[in-house]
Amino acid sequence: MHILNPLKGFTTRIVHSDRQEAIEHGSLQKPVHATVAYGYGDARDLAAVFQGKQQGFTYGRQVNPTVDALQNKITRMEEGIATVCFGTGMAAIGTMLFALLRRGDHFVSSSFLFGNTNSLFNSFGTQGIDVSFVDATAVGAVRAAIRPETKLIFVETIANPVTQVAALEEIGALAREKGLVYVVDNTMTSPWLFLPKSVGASLIINSLTKYIGGHGNALGGAVTETGLFDWRSFGNLYDIYKQGDAQKWAIQQIRKKGLRDFGAALAPEAAHHIAVGAETLALRMERQCANAQALAEFLEAQSWVNKVYYPGLKSHPQHARADRLFRHPGALFSFELSYDVDLWGYLNSLRVVIKSSNLGDNRTLAIPVAHTIYHEMGAERRASMGIDDSLIRISVGIEEADDLIEDFAGAYATLRRS
Ligand SMILES: *Cc1c(COP(=O)(O)O)cnc(C)c1O
């Protein structure tokens, strides 16, 4: 039943992905295989699977058929060659770096980062793996930070919350020139808006919790191998994982050494939720991005709004880059109220929009960034990331645009009246 090749469209590929594997009873969805272990009739088969000589399942911390089906789906979405899933996006990032880097190594990271990634990278610093944070919206700072012991460059596509767009193409060319691993966190764009492989990424991160799962009902993360990096030139791989296709050496080490040793496995139930959510990724994001554009334009025109950060606005410093690289400029924006508008009063007057962390949900979510998700890092680092105390981040959902605009306008009107 291999019909995948004629199925070129993004959504066509996703919704017909599971039945490629000829599931019993003709099931259209990969069932939830709620099992930890797998029994073998012949002990020699069990041994062969352990030794990598035969395909098969061993123990739930490393492999599960439901998770495997999701991994295949993500590989197809990213047009990569292999994917490893994890229990969260953070587990994907942390395990990947731990599996690939060693004491004395150095990596260069964008300074515009998801807050927990920033925190994690600082911890790597205390463990003898050094990181330089640079402004990755231009390639010059990245180039200047490279040292002889640099192994890897890490960037996000659109940074959260101020929506800086990294110099993705130029950094890709630099990584290739210097023979460095290029890791792109595609969470904010998702493979529907952008394929990091197109700018030379070696490994792609996705927090499945966000747009891919899309419904705010399951945590998950993934690392996808694009096949572009020559791992034969990378010193940190163990001989045991340097078997078979060299394009897959690193992802093997991430799965076997990283996932197995750290154990941040994705649960089969969560994998099922995420796989169902992924079917509508393109449909949801079309609506979310259109809503984000409409809202950002509306807010930018209001006298009570100081500033709006959204790559879809002409006022955004990387507008042209976003326009060139991404199908749409994302579904997340941030804005600063005027100084005379009370932040808490405004937020508490919103009726449709929910005050909540998370992003990529079907529901529109608002959060005062400096006081919550970026509180722990302190005022100085916040200032260096361009995060003002009045900044509100909006993750735009799939509600009707008119309802959202009315809510944002109505909250200000309510506040004025009170
Ligand atoms: C949320 C997020 C992560 C972490 O994902 P979790 O699933 O919450 O662990 C990593 N990177 C980016 C850009 C994110 O938005």
The ligand as a Tripos MOL2 file, in Angstrom:
@<TRIPOS>MOLECULE
LIG
   15    15     1     0     0
SMALL
NO_CHARGES

@<TRIPOS>ATOM
      1 C1          8.0870   25.9480   23.7320 C.3       1 LIG1
      2 C2          9.3540   26.0220   23.0090 C.ar      1 LIG1
      3 C3         10.3770   25.1080   23.2810 C.ar      1 LIG1
      4 C4         10.2590   24.0560   24.3580 C.3       1 LIG1
      5 O1          9.2180   23.1790   24.1100 O.3       1 LIG1
      6 P1          8.4440   22.3880   25.3020 P.3       1 LIG1
      7 O2          7.6610   21.3860   24.5400 O.co2     1 LIG1
      8 O3          7.6110   23.3940   26.0250 O.co2     1 LIG1
      9 O4          9.4790   21.7950   26.1720 O.co2     1 LIG1
     10 C5         11.5510   25.2200   22.5670 C.ar      1 LIG1
     11 N1         11.7160   26.1590   21.6320 N.ar      1 LIG1
     12 C6         10.7610   27.0600   21.3310 C.ar      1 LIG1
     13 C7         11.0140   28.0720   20.2840 C.3       1 LIG1
     14 C8          9.5450   27.0170   22.0100 C.ar      1 LIG1
     15 O5          8.5960   27.9120   21.7230 O.3       1 LIG1
@<TRIPOS>BOND
     1     1     2 1
     2     2     3 ar
     3     2    14 ar
     4     3     4 1
     5     3    10 ar
     6     4     5 1
     7     5     6 1
     8     6     7 2
     9     6     8 1
    10     6     9 1
    11    10    11 ar
    12    11    12 ar
    13    12    13 1
    14    12    14 ar
    15    14    15 1
@<TRIPOS>SUBSTRUCTURE
     1 LIG1         1 GROUP 0 **** ****
